[in-house]
Amino acid sequence: MSTEPPFEQLIEHTLLAIEDALDAAGVEVDTRRSGPVLTLEFDDDSRIVINSQEAMRELWVACRAGGFHFRRESGQWMDSRGAGELFACLSRWVSAQSGSPVRLAAR
């Protein structure tokens, strides 16, 4: 029996945590939300798009590094192809696209 909240709540919590982590890190990025989609837009007009795929129970990320699918495993969002945990991956990708070292952490 799962003790995690419904998928929609997990997504909402995760997207808010990403926004909070970006604010806490002082990253120069514009964020936009449209339902379960969070778009990060950088000064060079590049983007990272994070969106819910409810039917697959995944969180998808599209960025310069490629497309990634994250699934919940032991309370964390882990890439289905082994790239790692969501916030660690976002730290690398946001650093690369912003041009500044960034470490994002979940709350």
N, C-alpha and C positions, 0 to 999 in steps of 0.2 A: 504494500500500500504506500503510495507516494505521499509525502508530507509537503510537497511544493504546492504553491498556489496555482490557480488556473493559468494556462498559457498566456492569455491576454494580460494578466497582472504581471507575469514574469517579464513580458516584453516592455510594458510600461515602466516598470521598475528599472529595467536594464537601460532603456533609452534615457530616462532621467539621470541615472547614475553616470552615463557617458557624458551628458551635458554638464553635470556637476563636476566631473573629473576634468573636463576641458576648462571650465571656469577656474577651478582650483589650480590648474597648471599654468594659467595665464596665456593660453594659446591664442594667437591671432587667427581666428577662424570664425566665419559666420555660420550659425546653425539655423536650420529651418526644420519644422516638424509639420508633417501632414499625416495625421492618424498614426499608423505604426511604421512610418518612414521618417528617418532622421538623415538630413543631408548636411554635410560639412563642406563649406566652400572656402577655399584658400585664396590668398592674394593673387596667385598666378592663374586663377580661374579653374584650377583642378578641383575635383570633388571626391569625397568618400560618401557613399550612400549605404545606409544601414537600414534594412527592412525586415519585417516579420514575414515568414512564410508559414502561416498557421497550419495549413494542410500537411506540411512536412514536419511541423513542430521544430522549425529551425529559424535561425537569425542569419540573414545573408548580408555579406559585406562586399561591395564593389569599390575598388580603388585602383590606383596605378599598378599596384603589385599583382592585381588579378581579381578573380571572384572567389569568395570563400563562404563556406556553409558551416555554421556553428550549431551544435546540439548540446543540450544539457546533459552533463555527466558529473555525478557526485557533487551537485550544487554549483557547477561552473559551466560556462559556455566554452566548449572545446571545438576546434576546427575538425571537421570530419575527415580531412586528409592529412592531419598531423602538423599543421602550422603552429598550433599551440592554443593558449587560453585567449579569449577575446580581448581583454584589456592589455595584455602583453603585446598582442598583434597590433591593436590600435595604436599603442605607443610607438611601435616601429613605423607604421604607415603614416601617422600624423607627423612624426619627426621628419620623415622623408619628404612629405608634401609641404610641410611648413618651412623646412629649412632650418629648424631649431630642434635641439634635443628635447624630447617630451617624455615624461613618465606619467601614464594615466593609471589610476588605481580605483577599483570599485569601492564604494562606500559600504 
